[in-house]
Amino acid sequence: MPTTGDWFFATYKAPPKKDGMKRTVFMKTKGWYKIHMPPTDKDSDMATIFKLIGNPGEIIKFSNERYRQWIQNAAK
């Protein structure tokens, strides 16, 4: 969805619940998406890109650090 904060809600009919049983729903989706990113005047950080693709586990470390920073900033 092109705007941050957009969302989708779907409602489906389901068979009646049975006593003593839980219900699990699986949704299979497919399609494509287009990344909507604002234009930037910054050059690509090729050193970071090569570090991420050249070292096993580096993408996870990078992502975890970015997530930690995001959480810290969101708490402010």
PDB file with one MODEL, atoms N, CA, C and O in Angstrom:
MODEL        1
ATOM      1  N   MET A   1       0.852  -1.169   0.000  1.00  0.00           N
ATOM      2  CA  MET A   1       0.000   0.000   0.000  1.00  0.00           C
ATOM      3  C   MET A   1       0.895   1.227   0.000  1.00  0.00           C
ATOM      4  O   MET A   1       1.909   1.264   0.697  1.00  0.00           O
ATOM      5  N   PRO A   2       0.530   2.203  -0.759  1.00  0.00           N
ATOM      6  CA  PRO A   2       1.449   3.325  -0.980  1.00  0.00           C
ATOM      7  C   PRO A   2       1.661   4.252   0.203  1.00  0.00           C
ATOM      8  O   PRO A   2       2.646   4.990   0.224  1.00  0.00           O
ATOM      9  N   THR A   3       0.782   4.242   1.176  1.00  0.00           N
ATOM     10  CA  THR A   3       0.908   5.180   2.277  1.00  0.00           C
ATOM     11  C   THR A   3       1.112   4.429   3.591  1.00  0.00           C
ATOM     12  O   THR A   3       0.369   3.501   3.910  1.00  0.00           O
ATOM     13  N   THR A   4       2.134   4.845   4.354  1.00  0.00           N
ATOM     14  CA  THR A   4       2.359   4.241   5.658  1.00  0.00           C
ATOM     15  C   THR A   4       1.099   4.404   6.492  1.00  0.00           C
ATOM     16  O   THR A   4       0.521   5.489   6.550  1.00  0.00           O
ATOM     17  N   GLY A   5       0.684   3.346   7.122  1.00  0.00           N
ATOM     18  CA  GLY A   5      -0.533   3.387   7.919  1.00  0.00           C
ATOM     19  C   GLY A   5      -1.740   2.814   7.210  1.00  0.00           C
ATOM     20  O   GLY A   5      -2.766   2.579   7.848  1.00  0.00           O
ATOM     21  N   ASP A   6      -1.653   2.581   5.903  1.00  0.00           N
ATOM     22  CA  ASP A   6      -2.752   1.928   5.191  1.00  0.00           C
ATOM     23  C   ASP A   6      -2.905   0.511   5.731  1.00  0.00           C
ATOM     24  O   ASP A   6      -1.940  -0.085   6.208  1.00  0.00           O
ATOM     25  N   TRP A   7      -4.093  -0.013   5.656  1.00  0.00           N
ATOM     26  CA  TRP A   7      -4.325  -1.361   6.137  1.00  0.00           C
ATOM     27  C   TRP A   7      -5.465  -1.997   5.362  1.00  0.00           C
ATOM     28  O   TRP A   7      -6.179  -1.335   4.609  1.00  0.00           O
ATOM     29  N   PHE A   8      -5.615  -3.284   5.565  1.00  0.00           N
ATOM     30  CA  PHE A   8      -6.621  -4.071   4.867  1.00  0.00           C
ATOM     31  C   PHE A   8      -7.345  -4.926   5.892  1.00  0.00           C
ATOM     32  O   PHE A   8      -6.708  -5.475   6.791  1.00  0.00           O
ATOM     33  N   PHE A   9      -8.634  -5.048   5.779  1.00  0.00           N
ATOM     34  CA  PHE A   9      -9.436  -5.867   6.681  1.00  0.00           C
ATOM     35  C   PHE A   9     -10.328  -6.757   5.834  1.00  0.00           C
ATOM     36  O   PHE A   9     -10.985  -6.283   4.907  1.00  0.00           O
ATOM     37  N   ALA A  10     -10.353  -8.034   6.145  1.00  0.00           N
ATOM     38  CA  ALA A  10     -11.187  -8.976   5.396  1.00  0.00           C
ATOM     39  C   ALA A  10     -12.050  -9.769   6.366  1.00  0.00           C
ATOM     40  O   ALA A  10     -11.621 -10.086   7.476  1.00  0.00           O
ATOM     41  N   THR A  11     -13.267 -10.087   5.942  1.00  0.00           N
ATOM     42  CA  THR A  11     -14.177 -10.902   6.730  1.00  0.00           C
ATOM     43  C   THR A  11     -14.609 -12.092   5.877  1.00  0.00           C
ATOM     44  O   THR A  11     -14.979 -11.941   4.713  1.00  0.00           O
ATOM     45  N   TYR A  12     -14.553 -13.266   6.477  1.00  0.00           N
ATOM     46  CA  TYR A  12     -14.951 -14.476   5.768  1.00  0.00           C
ATOM     47  C   TYR A  12     -15.949 -15.247   6.606  1.00  0.00           C
ATOM     48  O   TYR A  12     -15.883 -15.240   7.835  1.00  0.00           O
ATOM     49  N   LYS A  13     -16.878 -15.915   5.931  1.00  0.00           N
ATOM     50  CA  LYS A  13     -17.812 -16.797   6.630  1.00  0.00           C
ATOM     51  C   LYS A  13     -17.056 -18.056   7.036  1.00  0.00           C
ATOM     52  O   LYS A  13     -16.220 -18.559   6.285  1.00  0.00           O
ATOM     53  N   ALA A  14     -17.351 -18.549   8.208  1.00  0.00           N
ATOM     54  CA  ALA A  14     -16.700 -19.767   8.700  1.00  0.00           C
ATOM     55  C   ALA A  14     -17.765 -20.725   9.196  1.00  0.00           C
ATOM     56  O   ALA A  14     -18.840 -20.303   9.621  1.00  0.00           O
ATOM     57  N   PRO A  15     -17.467 -22.016   9.141  1.00  0.00           N
ATOM     58  CA  PRO A  15     -18.427 -22.975   9.684  1.00  0.00           C
ATOM     59  C   PRO A  15     -18.590 -22.745  11.187  1.00  0.00           C
ATOM     60  O   PRO A  15     -17.692 -22.196  11.824  1.00  0.00           O
ATOM     61  N   PRO A  16     -19.701 -23.150  11.751  1.00  0.00           N
ATOM     62  CA  PRO A  16     -19.920 -22.967  13.189  1.00  0.00           C
ATOM     63  C   PRO A  16     -18.818 -23.639  14.010  1.00  0.00           C
ATOM     64  O   PRO A  16     -18.302 -24.689  13.626  1.00  0.00           O
ATOM     65  N   LYS A  17     -18.465 -23.027  15.138  1.00  0.00           N
ATOM     66  CA  LYS A  17     -17.470 -23.626  16.032  1.00  0.00           C
ATOM     67  C   LYS A  17     -18.062 -24.869  16.681  1.00  0.00           C
ATOM     68  O   LYS A  17     -19.271 -24.969  16.893  1.00  0.00           O
ATOM     69  N   LYS A  18     -17.171 -25.821  16.993  1.00  0.00           N
ATOM     70  CA  LYS A  18     -17.580 -27.033  17.688  1.00  0.00           C
ATOM     71  C   LYS A  18     -17.065 -26.953  19.109  1.00  0.00           C
ATOM     72  O   LYS A  18     -15.934 -26.527  19.341  1.00  0.00           O
ATOM     73  N   ASP A  19     -17.884 -27.358  20.054  1.00  0.00           N
ATOM     74  CA  ASP A  19     -17.489 -27.326  21.459  1.00  0.00           C
ATOM     75  C   ASP A  19     -16.194 -28.098  21.680  1.00  0.00           C
ATOM     76  O   ASP A  19     -16.011 -29.196  21.155  1.00  0.00           O
ATOM     77  N   GLY A  20     -15.297 -27.501  22.470  1.00  0.00           N
ATOM     78  CA  GLY A  20     -14.057 -28.167  22.839  1.00  0.00           C
ATOM     79  C   GLY A  20     -12.987 -28.148  21.762  1.00  0.00           C
ATOM     80  O   GLY A  20     -11.939 -28.775  21.921  1.00  0.00           O
ATOM     81  N   MET A  21     -13.233 -27.443  20.677  1.00  0.00           N
ATOM     82  CA  MET A  21     -12.250 -27.402  19.597  1.00  0.00           C
ATOM     83  C   MET A  21     -11.814 -25.954  19.351  1.00  0.00           C
ATOM     84  O   MET A  21     -12.593 -25.015  19.516  1.00  0.00           O
ATOM     85  N   LYS A  22     -10.563 -25.803  18.957  1.00  0.00           N
ATOM     86  CA  LYS A  22     -10.040 -24.493  18.595  1.00  0.00           C
ATOM     87  C   LYS A  22     -10.079 -24.352  17.086  1.00  0.00           C
ATOM     88  O   LYS A  22     -10.160 -25.340  16.357  1.00  0.00           O
ATOM     89  N   ARG A  23     -10.022 -23.124  16.634  1.00  0.00           N
ATOM     90  CA  ARG A  23     -10.051 -22.862  15.196  1.00  0.00           C
ATOM     91  C   ARG A  23      -8.757 -22.161  14.792  1.00  0.00           C
ATOM     92  O   ARG A  23      -8.320 -21.217  15.450  1.00  0.00           O
ATOM     93  N   THR A  24      -8.160 -22.624  13.722  1.00  0.00           N
ATOM     94  CA  THR A  24      -6.979 -21.992  13.145  1.00  0.00           C
ATOM     95  C   THR A  24      -7.286 -21.661  11.698  1.00  0.00           C
ATOM     96  O   THR A  24      -7.876 -22.461  10.972  1.00  0.00           O
ATOM     97  N   VAL A  25      -6.880 -20.482  11.293  1.00  0.00           N
ATOM     98  CA  VAL A  25      -7.135 -20.053   9.917  1.00  0.00           C
ATOM     99  C   VAL A  25      -5.803 -19.827   9.225  1.00  0.00           C
ATOM    100  O   VAL A  25      -4.918 -19.169   9.771  1.00  0.00           O
ATOM    101  N   PHE A  26      -5.660 -20.365   8.040  1.00  0.00           N
ATOM    102  CA  PHE A  26      -4.489 -20.138   7.213  1.00  0.00           C
ATOM    103  C   PHE A  26      -4.934 -19.355   5.992  1.00  0.00           C
ATOM    104  O   PHE A  26      -5.978 -19.637   5.402  1.00  0.00           O
ATOM    105  N   MET A  27      -4.141 -18.379   5.623  1.00  0.00           N
ATOM    106  CA  MET A  27      -4.469 -17.588   4.439  1.00  0.00           C
ATOM    107  C   MET A  27      -3.303 -17.673   3.472  1.00  0.00           C
ATOM    108  O   MET A  27      -2.170 -17.342   3.820  1.00  0.00           O
ATOM    109  N   LYS A  28      -3.579 -18.108   2.286  1.00  0.00           N
ATOM    110  CA  LYS A  28      -2.548 -18.176   1.256  1.00  0.00           C
ATOM    111  C   LYS A  28      -2.758 -16.983   0.335  1.00  0.00           C
ATOM    112  O   LYS A  28      -3.840 -16.782  -0.216  1.00  0.00           O
ATOM    113  N   THR A  29      -1.712 -16.208   0.183  1.00  0.00           N
ATOM    114  CA  THR A  29      -1.797 -15.046  -0.697  1.00  0.00           C
ATOM    115  C   THR A  29      -0.683 -15.114  -1.726  1.00  0.00           C
ATOM    116  O   THR A  29       0.326 -15.791  -1.528  1.00  0.00           O
ATOM    117  N   LYS A  30      -0.879 -14.415  -2.809  1.00  0.00           N
ATOM    118  CA  LYS A  30       0.178 -14.296  -3.796  1.00  0.00           C
ATOM    119  C   LYS A  30      -0.044 -13.009  -4.570  1.00  0.00           C
ATOM    120  O   LYS A  30      -1.132 -12.434  -4.554  1.00  0.00           O
ATOM    121  N   GLY A  31       0.965 -12.588  -5.220  1.00  0.00           N
ATOM    122  CA  GLY A  31       0.873 -11.363  -5.983  1.00  0.00           C
ATOM    123  C   GLY A  31       2.226 -10.689  -6.033  1.00  0.00           C
ATOM    124  O   GLY A  31       3.266 -11.334  -5.903  1.00  0.00           O
ATOM    125  N   TRP A  32       2.198  -9.405  -6.219  1.00  0.00           N
ATOM    126  CA  TRP A  32       3.439  -8.647  -6.298  1.00  0.00           C
ATOM    127  C   TRP A  32       3.237  -7.329  -5.579  1.00  0.00           C
ATOM    128  O   TRP A  32       2.108  -6.931  -5.294  1.00  0.00           O
ATOM    129  N   TYR A  33       4.305  -6.674  -5.295  1.00  0.00           N
ATOM    130  CA  TYR A  33       4.214  -5.363  -4.681  1.00  0.00           C
ATOM    131  C   TYR A  33       5.259  -4.449  -5.286  1.00  0.00           C
ATOM    132  O   TYR A  33       6.269  -4.903  -5.825  1.00  0.00           O
ATOM    133  N   LYS A  34       5.007  -3.182  -5.192  1.00  0.00           N
ATOM    134  CA  LYS A  34       5.935  -2.170  -5.664  1.00  0.00           C
ATOM    135  C   LYS A  34       6.398  -1.385  -4.446  1.00  0.00           C
ATOM    136  O   LYS A  34       5.579  -0.892  -3.669  1.00  0.00           O
ATOM    137  N   ILE A  35       7.694  -1.271  -4.283  1.00  0.00           N
ATOM    138  CA  ILE A  35       8.230  -0.527  -3.150  1.00  0.00           C
ATOM    139  C   ILE A  35       8.060   0.958  -3.426  1.00  0.00           C
ATOM    140  O   ILE A  35       8.474   1.461  -4.470  1.00  0.00           O
ATOM    141  N   HIS A  36       7.446   1.649  -2.480  1.00  0.00           N
ATOM    142  CA  HIS A  36       7.248   3.091  -2.583  1.00  0.00           C
ATOM    143  C   HIS A  36       8.247   3.766  -1.654  1.00  0.00           C
ATOM    144  O   HIS A  36       8.067   3.780  -0.436  1.00  0.00           O
ATOM    145  N   MET A  37       9.283   4.316  -2.229  1.00  0.00           N
ATOM    146  CA  MET A  37      10.294   4.990  -1.425  1.00  0.00           C
ATOM    147  C   MET A  37      10.448   6.422  -1.917  1.00  0.00           C
ATOM    148  O   MET A  37      10.435   6.682  -3.120  1.00  0.00           O
ATOM    149  N   PRO A  38      10.593   7.344  -0.980  1.00  0.00           N
ATOM    150  CA  PRO A  38      10.789   8.725  -1.404  1.00  0.00           C
ATOM    151  C   PRO A  38      12.143   8.885  -2.090  1.00  0.00           C
ATOM    152  O   PRO A  38      13.091   8.172  -1.760  1.00  0.00           O
ATOM    153  N   PRO A  39      12.241   9.812  -3.039  1.00  0.00           N
ATOM    154  CA  PRO A  39      13.532  10.033  -3.689  1.00  0.00           C
ATOM    155  C   PRO A  39      14.568  10.516  -2.669  1.00  0.00           C
ATOM    156  O   PRO A  39      14.229  11.196  -1.700  1.00  0.00           O
ATOM    157  N   THR A  40      15.802  10.165  -2.897  1.00  0.00           N
ATOM    158  CA  THR A  40      16.862  10.579  -1.994  1.00  0.00           C
ATOM    159  C   THR A  40      18.030  11.129  -2.799  1.00  0.00           C
ATOM    160  O   THR A  40      18.262  10.721  -3.937  1.00  0.00           O
ATOM    161  N   ASP A  41      18.749  12.043  -2.205  1.00  0.00           N
ATOM    162  CA  ASP A  41      19.918  12.591  -2.887  1.00  0.00           C
ATOM    163  C   ASP A  41      21.203  11.932  -2.402  1.00  0.00           C
ATOM    164  O   ASP A  41      22.304  12.363  -2.745  1.00  0.00           O
ATOM    165  N   LYS A  42      21.047  10.871  -1.593  1.00  0.00           N
ATOM    166  CA  LYS A  42      22.209  10.168  -1.061  1.00  0.00           C
ATOM    167  C   LYS A  42      22.661   9.086  -2.043  1.00  0.00           C
ATOM    168  O   LYS A  42      21.850   8.477  -2.740  1.00  0.00           O
ATOM    169  N   ASP A  43      23.973   8.864  -2.078  1.00  0.00           N
ATOM    170  CA  ASP A  43      24.518   7.778  -2.881  1.00  0.00           C
ATOM    171  C   ASP A  43      24.293   6.454  -2.153  1.00  0.00           C
ATOM    172  O   ASP A  43      24.150   6.430  -0.931  1.00  0.00           O
ATOM    173  N   SER A  44      24.263   5.371  -2.893  1.00  0.00           N
ATOM    174  CA  SER A  44      24.123   4.046  -2.291  1.00  0.00           C
ATOM    175  C   SER A  44      25.331   3.755  -1.409  1.00  0.00           C
ATOM    176  O   SER A  44      26.460   4.113  -1.745  1.00  0.00           O
ATOM    177  N   ASP A  45      25.081   3.108  -0.290  1.00  0.00           N
ATOM    178  CA  ASP A  45      26.148   2.727   0.634  1.00  0.00           C
ATOM    179  C   ASP A  45      26.646   1.341   0.229  1.00  0.00           C
ATOM    180  O   ASP A  45      26.271   0.328   0.820  1.00  0.00           O
ATOM    181  N   MET A  46      27.490   1.326  -0.783  1.00  0.00           N
ATOM    182  CA  MET A  46      27.942   0.051  -1.335  1.00  0.00           C
ATOM    183  C   MET A  46      28.777  -0.743  -0.335  1.00  0.00           C
ATOM    184  O   MET A  46      28.741  -1.973  -0.351  1.00  0.00           O
ATOM    185  N   ALA A  47      29.524  -0.071   0.529  1.00  0.00           N
ATOM    186  CA  ALA A  47      30.329  -0.793   1.527  1.00  0.00           C
ATOM    187  C   ALA A  47      29.426  -1.618   2.431  1.00  0.00           C
ATOM    188  O   ALA A  47      29.722  -2.774   2.732  1.00  0.00           O
ATOM    189  N   THR A  48      28.312  -1.010   2.867  1.00  0.00           N
ATOM    190  CA  THR A  48      27.375  -1.740   3.724  1.00  0.00           C
ATOM    191  C   THR A  48      26.705  -2.870   2.952  1.00  0.00           C
ATOM    192  O   THR A  48      26.539  -3.969   3.482  1.00  0.00           O
ATOM    193  N   ILE A  49      26.322  -2.614   1.720  1.00  0.00           N
ATOM    194  CA  ILE A  49      25.682  -3.656   0.901  1.00  0.00           C
ATOM    195  C   ILE A  49      26.608  -4.857   0.749  1.00  0.00           C
ATOM    196  O   ILE A  49      26.178  -5.996   0.933  1.00  0.00           O
ATOM    197  N   PHE A  50      27.870  -4.615   0.416  1.00  0.00           N
ATOM    198  CA  PHE A  50      28.813  -5.727   0.252  1.00  0.00           C
ATOM    199  C   PHE A  50      29.072  -6.442   1.573  1.00  0.00           C
ATOM    200  O   PHE A  50      29.248  -7.660   1.593  1.00  0.00           O
ATOM    201  N   LYS A  51      29.096  -5.695   2.679  1.00  0.00           N
ATOM    202  CA  LYS A  51      29.272  -6.315   3.995  1.00  0.00           C
ATOM    203  C   LYS A  51      28.091  -7.236   4.305  1.00  0.00           C
ATOM    204  O   LYS A  51      28.278  -8.340   4.816  1.00  0.00           O
ATOM    205  N   LEU A  52      26.870  -6.777   3.991  1.00  0.00           N
ATOM    206  CA  LEU A  52      25.669  -7.563   4.277  1.00  0.00           C
ATOM    207  C   LEU A  52      25.609  -8.848   3.464  1.00  0.00           C
ATOM    208  O   LEU A  52      25.255  -9.906   3.984  1.00  0.00           O
ATOM    209  N   ILE A  53      25.959  -8.751   2.185  1.00  0.00           N
ATOM    210  CA  ILE A  53      25.843  -9.950   1.343  1.00  0.00           C
ATOM    211  C   ILE A  53      27.082 -10.841   1.404  1.00  0.00           C
ATOM    212  O   ILE A  53      27.043 -11.989   0.962  1.00  0.00           O
ATOM    213  N   GLY A  54      28.190 -10.312   1.953  1.00  0.00           N
ATOM    214  CA  GLY A  54      29.424 -11.085   1.963  1.00  0.00           C
ATOM    215  C   GLY A  54      29.734 -11.804   3.262  1.00  0.00           C
ATOM    216  O   GLY A  54      30.687 -12.580   3.327  1.00  0.00           O
ATOM    217  N   ASN A  55      28.936 -11.557   4.305  1.00  0.00           N
ATOM    218  CA  ASN A  55      29.211 -12.157   5.609  1.00  0.00           C
ATOM    219  C   ASN A  55      27.962 -12.853   6.149  1.00  0.00           C
ATOM    220  O   ASN A  55      26.959 -12.197   6.429  1.00  0.00           O
ATOM    221  N   PRO A  56      28.019 -14.177   6.298  1.00  0.00           N
ATOM    222  CA  PRO A  56      26.850 -14.896   6.818  1.00  0.00           C
ATOM    223  C   PRO A  56      26.390 -14.320   8.163  1.00  0.00           C
ATOM    224  O   PRO A  56      27.204 -14.078   9.055  1.00  0.00           O
ATOM    225  N   GLY A  57      25.103 -14.108   8.294  1.00  0.00           N
ATOM    226  CA  GLY A  57      24.519 -13.603   9.531  1.00  0.00           C
ATOM    227  C   GLY A  57      24.551 -12.089   9.670  1.00  0.00           C
ATOM    228  O   GLY A  57      23.957 -11.544  10.601  1.00  0.00           O
ATOM    229  N   GLU A  58      25.230 -11.402   8.768  1.00  0.00           N
ATOM    230  CA  GLU A  58      25.373  -9.951   8.888  1.00  0.00           C
ATOM    231  C   GLU A  58      24.049  -9.224   8.691  1.00  0.00           C
ATOM    232  O   GLU A  58      23.801  -8.207   9.339  1.00  0.00           O
ATOM    233  N   ILE A  59      23.199  -9.730   7.810  1.00  0.00           N
ATOM    234  CA  ILE A  59      21.900  -9.090   7.584  1.00  0.00           C
ATOM    235  C   ILE A  59      21.062  -9.147   8.860  1.00  0.00           C
ATOM    236  O   ILE A  59      20.372  -8.183   9.191  1.00  0.00           O
ATOM    237  N   ILE A  60      21.117 -10.266   9.575  1.00  0.00           N
ATOM    238  CA  ILE A  60      20.368 -10.393  10.826  1.00  0.00           C
ATOM    239  C   ILE A  60      20.894  -9.405  11.853  1.00  0.00           C
ATOM    240  O   ILE A  60      20.107  -8.725  12.510  1.00  0.00           O
ATOM    241  N   LYS A  61      22.213  -9.313  12.003  1.00  0.00           N
ATOM    242  CA  LYS A  61      22.800  -8.354  12.948  1.00  0.00           C
ATOM    243  C   LYS A  61      22.377  -6.929  12.599  1.00  0.00           C
ATOM    244  O   LYS A  61      21.968  -6.162  13.471  1.00  0.00           O
ATOM    245  N   PHE A  62      22.477  -6.586  11.326  1.00  0.00           N
ATOM    246  CA  PHE A  62      22.119  -5.250  10.850  1.00  0.00           C
ATOM    247  C   PHE A  62      20.647  -4.953  11.138  1.00  0.00           C
ATOM    248  O   PHE A  62      20.309  -3.886  11.650  1.00  0.00           O
ATOM    249  N   SER A  63      19.777  -5.909  10.802  1.00  0.00           N
ATOM    250  CA  SER A  63      18.343  -5.723  11.009  1.00  0.00           C
ATOM    251  C   SER A  63      18.002  -5.589  12.485  1.00  0.00           C
ATOM    252  O   SER A  63      17.196  -4.738  12.860  1.00  0.00           O
ATOM    253  N   ASN A  64      18.603  -6.414  13.320  1.00  0.00           N
ATOM    254  CA  ASN A  64      18.353  -6.329  14.757  1.00  0.00           C
ATOM    255  C   ASN A  64      18.784  -4.988  15.320  1.00  0.00           C
ATOM    256  O   ASN A  64      18.086  -4.420  16.159  1.00  0.00           O
ATOM    257  N   GLU A  65      19.919  -4.473  14.875  1.00  0.00           N
ATOM    258  CA  GLU A  65      20.399  -3.177  15.350  1.00  0.00           C
ATOM    259  C   GLU A  65      19.463  -2.050  14.906  1.00  0.00           C
ATOM    260  O   GLU A  65      19.145  -1.154  15.687  1.00  0.00           O
ATOM    261  N   ARG A  66      19.032  -2.102  13.661  1.00  0.00           N
ATOM    262  CA  ARG A  66      18.091  -1.086  13.167  1.00  0.00           C
ATOM    263  C   ARG A  66      16.777  -1.142  13.934  1.00  0.00           C
ATOM    264  O   ARG A  66      16.198  -0.104  14.251  1.00  0.00           O
ATOM    265  N   TYR A  67      16.307  -2.343  14.232  1.00  0.00           N
ATOM    266  CA  TYR A  67      15.070  -2.501  14.995  1.00  0.00           C
ATOM    267  C   TYR A  67      15.242  -1.947  16.407  1.00  0.00           C
ATOM    268  O   TYR A  67      14.351  -1.267  16.914  1.00  0.00           O
ATOM    269  N   ARG A  68      16.385  -2.233  17.050  1.00  0.00           N
ATOM    270  CA  ARG A  68      16.668  -1.721  18.388  1.00  0.00           C
ATOM    271  C   ARG A  68      16.662  -0.188  18.373  1.00  0.00           C
ATOM    272  O   ARG A  68      16.110   0.439  19.278  1.00  0.00           O
ATOM    273  N   GLN A  69      17.272   0.410  17.355  1.00  0.00           N
ATOM    274  CA  GLN A  69      17.290   1.872  17.238  1.00  0.00           C
ATOM    275  C   GLN A  69      15.871   2.415  17.053  1.00  0.00           C
ATOM    276  O   GLN A  69      15.514   3.438  17.636  1.00  0.00           O
ATOM    277  N   TRP A  70      15.080   1.739  16.255  1.00  0.00           N
ATOM    278  CA  TRP A  70      13.712   2.173  15.999  1.00  0.00           C
ATOM    279  C   TRP A  70      12.892   2.148  17.292  1.00  0.00           C
ATOM    280  O   TRP A  70      12.133   3.077  17.567  1.00  0.00           O
ATOM    281  N   ILE A  71      13.050   1.079  18.084  1.00  0.00           N
ATOM    282  CA  ILE A  71      12.336   0.955  19.354  1.00  0.00           C
ATOM    283  C   ILE A  71      12.746   2.087  20.295  1.00  0.00           C
ATOM    284  O   ILE A  71      11.894   2.706  20.933  1.00  0.00           O
ATOM    285  N   GLN A  72      14.034   2.356  20.381  1.00  0.00           N
ATOM    286  CA  GLN A  72      14.519   3.423  21.255  1.00  0.00           C
ATOM    287  C   GLN A  72      13.928   4.783  20.843  1.00  0.00           C
ATOM    288  O   GLN A  72      13.493   5.563  21.690  1.00  0.00           O
ATOM    289  N   ASN A  73      13.921   5.047  19.546  1.00  0.00           N
ATOM    290  CA  ASN A  73      13.388   6.317  19.051  1.00  0.00           C
ATOM    291  C   ASN A  73      11.863   6.409  19.248  1.00  0.00           C
ATOM    292  O   ASN A  73      11.327   7.484  19.517  1.00  0.00           O
ATOM    293  N   ALA A  74      11.191   5.282  19.112  1.00  0.00           N
ATOM    294  CA  ALA A  74       9.731   5.277  19.272  1.00  0.00           C
ATOM    295  C   ALA A  74       9.351   5.543  20.725  1.00  0.00           C
ATOM    296  O   ALA A  74       8.283   6.092  20.998  1.00  0.00           O
ATOM    297  N   ALA A  75      10.224   5.155  21.660  1.00  0.00           N
ATOM    298  CA  ALA A  75       9.931   5.331  23.083  1.00  0.00           C
ATOM    299  C   ALA A  75      10.110   6.780  23.544  1.00  0.00           C
ATOM    300  O   ALA A  75       9.656   7.158  24.623  1.00  0.00           O
ATOM    301  N   LYS A  76      10.773   7.578  22.719  1.00  0.00           N
ATOM    302  CA  LYS A  76      11.042   8.988  23.109  1.00  0.00           C
ATOM    303  C   LYS A  76       9.833   9.865  22.927  1.00  0.00           C
ATOM    304  O   LYS A  76       9.892  11.063  23.206  1.00  0.00           O
TER     305      LYS A  76
ENDMDL
END
